[in-house]
Amino acid sequence: MFKCKITKKKIPQIINFGRMPIANGFLNKKDFKKEFFYNMGVSFSKDVSLMQLNNHPRPEMMFNANYPFFTSSSKFMKNHFKNYANWAKRKYVKTDNTRIIEIGSNDGTFLKNFKKKNFQHLAFEPSKNVSEIAKKNGINSITKFFNRKNLITFDEFVNKTDLIFGANVVCHIPDLLEFILTCDLALNENGKIIFEEPYLGSMYKKVSYDQIYDEHIYMFSISSIKKIFNIFDFQLIDVFPQNTHGGSMRYVLERKKTNVNKKINKWLEIEKQENIDNISGALEFKKNCELSKEKLQYKLNNIKKKGKLICGYGATSKSTTILNYCNIDSKIIDCIFDTTPNKIGKYSPGMHIPIIDYKYFSKRFYKYAFLFAWNHKKEIEEKEVGYLKKGGKWITHL
């Protein structure tokens, strides 16, 4: 039995994905023997409808001076954050002296959409390399974690912040209590917390278990967000489905003032009907994960028996879960093509598949390419028309 990170009550483990390395821990061959591993098990709390990792590496091991993901590297995400910012400006930004905080701000892609209006802003980004790029782009980026100790030194944002934004970051924070208390310290009376995260309901439907890895400590639903924040006198006032990361949800919260609106109640009823708010859905998900693993292994082994070669496309953090859970190594997938300089020339975590510069993807034809970046399939297919015309085929675990 494990403890819920919110209620501290004992909860049962639902799925054990086994021995896992750090998802973004792409490494050199000389470092194979000292690679870090942990056991990746998942539990579900019926009290707060929350799916969580039972064990995970310390945040400092994942978010550091060599974080290998830059938001601005994706055309799709740049456009998404532009739309996110424009939506926020229309709906919640009323004056030019609005005070904004973004947590997990990466290279400043989101906040760049605000600075022309001279909004006061503060960005918390603990990964030094991406934080430095944000600073060069004119973003007031602080290379620290978002907590009360680090916030208190910025007096102009204590109890004066209008909006706290986040995207794919709250699920990374082990201590949600500290996160909520820090938000409470920062916000003014009418301030709002707005963040979006991969959605548990979408993960269930797609059986996209690769959304679960060391950085994703929680998989949220509308029910879990409502129940967790309610404990700390915050209320969920709106939600907006997003198509990022294979299906996400944007949440808007504020201090308790009024009753929850009908829209929230409708969503809660849907989650109840679809077993998203209870343990039955988690147990069904476990069965579907095991079946998905069997099908994928069967598919890949059949391709190899025919003498065909398989490469990987996109050395994503999500790929680490797929490769290690399904025991897919370089005997099955020759290499993974990627555009990220920090990954090229290294090896995938755990399974040690070589990461090759994307520029060579078109030079050696692979009949089959495992699309690890499946959530960007539309963008990738538009880019790889030539590969498909040659008879190339995408493989996914979905």
N, C-alpha and C positions, 0 to 999 in steps of 0.2 A: 504494500500500500504506500501511496505517496500523499503529500499534502498539497491542497489547493493553495496557490500563491496569494490568493485574496482572502479566503475565509479561514485558512490554516487548518481546515478539517481534512481528515483522511479521505482519499478518493482512489478508486481502482485504476490500475493501468489498463488501457484499452488495446494499444498496439505497441509492439516492440519492433522498431525498424533495425535494431542491431547496432553493431559497431560503426560509428561514423567519425569522419575527420571534420575539420573546420571547412564549411561549404565554400568559402572563398580562399581557402588555404592552398592556392596553386604554388607548387614548390619545385626546387631544383633536385636533380637526381641525388646529389650529395646529402640531401636532407631527408631522404626516405626513412632512414633508420630512427630518426628522432621525431617523426611526425606524430602530432597529437591526435588521440582518438578518445571518444566518450561513447556511452551507450545512449541511443536516442529512443526513449520511450515516450508515449503520449497517454495522458489521462484526461478524464472528463469530470467536471464538477457539476452535479445536477443543481446545486444551490444557486450558482450564478451562470449556468449554461455555458461554461467555458471549457474549451479544449486547450491544453497546455503541454509544453515539453516538461518532462520530469527532471532532466539533467541538461545542462548546456555549458559551454565554455564561458569564462568571464568576458564581459563586454570588451575589456581592453585587449583581449586576444583577437577580436574580430574587427574592432574599429580602432585603427592605429595609423601610423605614418605611411602605410603601404596599402591602403584600401583600394581594391582593383576595379571599382565601378564609378563611372562618371555619368551623371544624369544627362549631361549635354551630348553624350555620345549617341543617344537615340533620338532620331528625328521624331518618332512617335511620341516619346515622353516629353520632348521639348514643346511639341504642339499641345499635348495634354496639359502641361503646367501653365502654358499661356492661357488656355481656356479656363483652367482652374482659377487663375488670378483674375481674369476678366469677370468670371462669375462672382467671385468674392467682392470685386469692386462695385459691381452692379447691386449686389444684395446687401452687403454689410459695411462697406467703406463709405462713410458719409462726408468726411472732411479731409483736408490735406494734412492735418496734424494727427491723423490716426496713428496709434502706436501698435506695431506688429512684431510678434516673435514667431520665428519658424524654428522648429526642432528637427534635427537630422537634415539640415539644409543642403548637404552635399556641396556641389560646386556653385550654388546660388542660382540655378536655372529658374526656380520659381520666383524668388524675390527680385530678380532682374526685371520682372514685369511691373514692379511697383516703384522702383527708385526714381524714375523720371518725374513722378508726382511729389517727390520730396517727403514721402512718408517716413516717419521715424521707425527704424527697424533694428532688430537684433537677431542674429542667426547663431544657433548652437550646432556645431558640427565637430564631434570628437576626433574624426579622422583627419590628421594634419595635412596630408597631401591634397585632398579635395578642398579642405578649408582654405588652404593657401591660394588655390585657384579662384575661389569665391572672392577672396580679398582683392586679388588682381582685377576682378570684374567689378569692383566698387561696392561689394557687399560687406556690411559690418559683421563679419564672421568671427565667432569666438570658438577657439579650438578646445572646447570643454563639453562635458555632459550637462544636460539640462537638469539641474536640481537646485534646491533652495540655497545651498552654500554658494554655488556659482552665480545664481541670479541676484542675490542680495547686494552684490557690489555694484549693480546697475540701478541706482536709485530712481532714474527717470522711467523705469519699467515696473518697479515694485508698486502694486496696487493701482497702476495707471495704464496697464496694457488693455487695448481694445480687443485684439484678436490674436489667438495662438493657433498657428497652422502646423500641420504635419502631413506627411504622405509616406506610407510604408515605413513608419518608424515607431509608432506606439507599440506595435506587436514585438519590437526589439527590446523593449525596456523591462528588465526583470522585476524591478520594484515599482509596480503600478501605483502603490500608495504614495511613494515619494513623488512620482510624476503628477498625480492629481493634487497633492498638497502644494507642489511648486506652481502649478497652474493657478491654484487658489490664491497664492501669494502674489502672483503677477497681475491677475485680472482686476480691472475696476468693477464697479457694481454691475454694470451691464455687459461686461466682457464675455466673449464666446470662445469656446474651444472647437476648432474645425479640423478634422483629420480623416484620412481615408486609408483603408487597409484591405488586404485580400479577404474575401468574404467566405465564411465557412459554408454557406449554402451553395455557392458556386463550386467550391472544392468537392463537396459531396456529389454534386451532379456530374462533374467531369471526372471524378476519382483522380484529381490532380494532387496526389500525395507529395509531389515534388515541391509543393508550397511549404511543406514542413521541413525545416532545417534549422541549424543552430541560431540564426538570427531571428527566425520567426518563433519566438517563445510562446506566443498565443495565436490562436485562430479565432477571430472574433465573429460574432453574429450580432444582430440588432438586439436580441434578447440579452446577451451577455453584457453588451455596452450599457444598456439601460439598467440592468441589475447592479453592475459594478459601480457605476457613477452615482446611482441612487444612494448607495451606502454613505457617500461623501457629500450628500445634499446638492448634487448636480442633476439636472434633468435633460433627457434627450428630447430635442424639439424638432429635429428634422433628419431625414436620411435621403441619400441620392445614390442609386446604383451607378457603378462605373464599369467600363470595359477593360480597364488596365489590369495587368497581371492575371489575365484569364477570368476576371470577375472580382470586382472590389466594391466596397460600400463607403460612401462619404457620410460622416456623422457630424451633427451640429449640436453642441451642448452649452448650457448656461446654468447659473445657479437657480435653484428651485424658486419658481414664481407662480406658475400656472399649471393646470392639468395638462397631461400629455395629449397632443392633438389626435384626431381621428386617423390620420395617415399612419402614425406610429402604431396605433392599436391594430390597424389592418395588417401591417407587416408582422406584428407579433402573432397574430392569429395564423398567418401563413406559415411562420416558422414552427408553430405548434403542430399544425397539420402535417408538415413535412418532416417532423421529428428533428428539427434543427436545434430546438431548445432543450432536448432531453437525451438521455444516454442511448436510447434505441437507435437514433441516427448514427451515433458514433460506432456502435457495434455493427451496424450494417456497412458502414464505411470500412471497417476492418476487413470484413469478408470481401468487399469489392477490391481493396488493395491487394489482398492475397491472390485473388483471381487475376487481376491486372498483371501482377508479377509473373504468374505462370504463363499467361498469354504472350507477354513480351519476350520472355526467355525462349518460348517455343518458336515465335516468329523469327527472332534473330538467329537461333541455331539452324533453322531451316534454310535461311539465306546463306549462311556459311557452308552448310552441307552442299549447296549448289555451286560452291566455289566463287561466290560473289564477295566483293569487298564492301565494307561499310565504313563511312567516316561520320564524324559528329559535326554539327553546325551550331556554333554558339557555346562557348565555355561558360555557361551560366552557373550561378550559385545553386540553382535548382537541380542542375544536372548531377550534382554530388549525391543527392538523395537517391535519384534513379540508379545511378551506376553502382553505388555501394549496396543499396537494398537488394538490387537484382543481380549483384555479383557480375557486372559487365566490365571486363578489362580489355587490355590491348590485343588479346587474342580474338576478340569479337569486333571491336571498333579500333581501326588503325590509328586514327588521330582525330583531333577536334580542331576545326578551323575557327579562328577568332580574330577580331580587330584590335583588341585591347593590348597595348604595349606591355603592361605589367604582367600579362599572362603568357604572351608569346615566348616560346622557347622553354617553358616550364612544363610541368606535368599535372594532370588532374588530381585532386585530393583523393587519397585512398586507393584508387584503382590505377593511378599512374599512367594514364593515357597521354601521349605527347600533344601539346598545344602548338599548332602550326599557324603561321601568319596567313590571314585570310586571302592575301593576294595570290596564293598558290591553289586556291579552291578550283579555279577554272582551268588550271594547267594539267591536272590529273583527274580524269573523270571517274567519279564513284557512282555506280548505279543507284546506291542507296545512301542517303544522308539522314542521320538521326537528328531531327530538329529539336534541340533542347530549348531553344528560344521560341517555343510553340505559341506563346502568347503574343508574339510579333509576326505571326505567320503571314498576315496580309501584306505587311510592309516588306517582308523577306521575299515573298512570291513575286511582288512587283519588281524587286531588285534582281531576282534570279530567273527571269524569263528564259534566258539562254540555257540554263541548267535543265529546266523542265522540257524545253524543246528537244534537247538531246536524249530525252528519255529518262532523266533522273527522277527518282522517287523519294519523297519524304517519309520518314518513319517517326512516329511518336508513341509514347506509352499510353496515350489517351484512347 
